[in-house]
Amino acid sequence: MVTLEEFKNTAASLTGIKKLVVVTRDGTVLLHSGKQNDRLGDYVAYIAITAEQLKPYLGFTGPYHMIMEQNSGDRILTLLGEQVIIGFDLDSHVSPAIIIDQLAHLVDQIRI
């Protein structure tokens, strides 16, 4: 089991993460680093839940993570866990694959 604080500290040890948000599956923001009013949590929850609602119609088994590139080259990485959805705002020079490799295994260990 991993606490939100432990997850936040592990994520903070990685370079290139500009913002981190953790939301429940009903969209409640549990943790937010960065500007509080930037709506990252709302966006991450909406996009993740929408993707999961569509999966039976499209024959998907996931998603387990999603990567969306912004016009600036920065990326939004979303990791979907059993109880939480985690969103990262990444610098353009950061590989989302490295973040996934370092943190994805912890997402399902987070308990709320």
C-alpha positions in Angstrom: 0.0 0.0 0.0 1.2 3.5 -0.9 -0.1 6.7 0.7 -0.7 9.8 -1.4 2.2 11.6 0.3 4.6 8.7 -0.5 3.4 8.8 -4.1 3.9 12.6 -4.3 7.4 12.3 -2.9 8.4 9.6 -5.3 7.0 11.7 -8.2 8.8 14.8 -7.0 12.1 12.9 -7.2 11.6 12.7 -11.0 12.6 15.6 -13.2 10.2 17.2 -15.7 6.9 16.9 -13.9 5.5 20.4 -13.7 2.2 19.5 -12.1 0.6 16.4 -10.5 -3.0 15.8 -9.7 -4.7 12.8 -8.1 -8.4 12.4 -8.4 -10.9 9.8 -7.4 -13.1 8.1 -10.0 -15.9 10.5 -9.2 -13.6 13.5 -10.0 -12.8 14.6 -6.4 -9.4 16.1 -6.3 -7.3 14.5 -3.5 -3.9 16.0 -4.3 -2.8 18.9 -6.5 0.6 20.4 -6.9 0.9 23.5 -9.0 -1.8 26.2 -9.5 -4.9 25.1 -7.8 -7.3 26.8 -10.3 -5.9 25.4 -13.5 -8.5 22.7 -13.9 -6.0 19.9 -14.6 -7.9 17.6 -12.2 -11.2 18.2 -14.0 -9.6 17.6 -17.4 -7.8 14.4 -16.3 -10.9 13.0 -14.7 -13.1 13.8 -17.6 -10.8 12.4 -20.3 -10.1 9.2 -18.3 -13.7 8.4 -17.4 -14.8 9.1 -21.0 -12.2 6.8 -22.4 -13.3 4.0 -20.0 -16.9 4.5 -20.9 -16.1 4.0 -24.5 -13.9 0.9 -24.2 -16.7 -1.7 -24.4 -17.9 -0.1 -27.7 -14.4 0.0 -29.2 -13.2 -3.4 -27.9 -10.5 -2.0 -25.6 -9.1 -3.7 -22.6 -7.6 -0.5 -21.3 -6.8 2.3 -21.1 -4.1 2.0 -18.4 -2.4 5.3 -19.4 -3.0 8.1 -21.9 -0.6 10.6 -23.4 -1.9 13.8 -24.9 0.5 16.3 -26.5 -0.2 20.0 -26.1 0.6 22.7 -28.8 3.6 23.8 -26.7 5.1 20.3 -26.9 4.4 19.6 -23.2 2.4 16.5 -22.5 -0.4 15.5 -20.2 0.1 11.9 -18.9 -2.8 10.2 -17.3 -2.4 6.9 -15.3 -5.6 5.1 -14.4 -5.7 3.0 -11.2 -8.3 1.0 -9.5 -9.3 3.8 -7.1 -7.5 6.9 -8.4 -6.6 8.6 -11.7 -3.3 10.5 -11.7 -2.5 13.3 -14.1 1.0 14.7 -14.8 1.8 17.9 -16.7 5.2 17.1 -18.3 7.8 19.2 -19.8 8.3 18.7 -23.5 11.7 17.1 -23.1 10.5 14.4 -20.7 9.7 11.0 -22.0 6.3 9.8 -20.7 7.6 6.2 -21.0 10.1 6.9 -18.2 7.4 8.3 -15.9 5.2 5.4 -16.6 8.0 3.0 -15.9 8.8 4.6 -12.6 5.3 5.3 -11.3 2.7 3.1 -13.0 3.3 0.1 -10.6 2.5 2.3 -7.6 -0.9 3.6 -8.9 -2.9 0.5 -8.0 -1.2 0.4 -4.6 -2.7 3.8 -3.6 -5.6 3.4 -1.2 -8.0 6.1 -0.3 
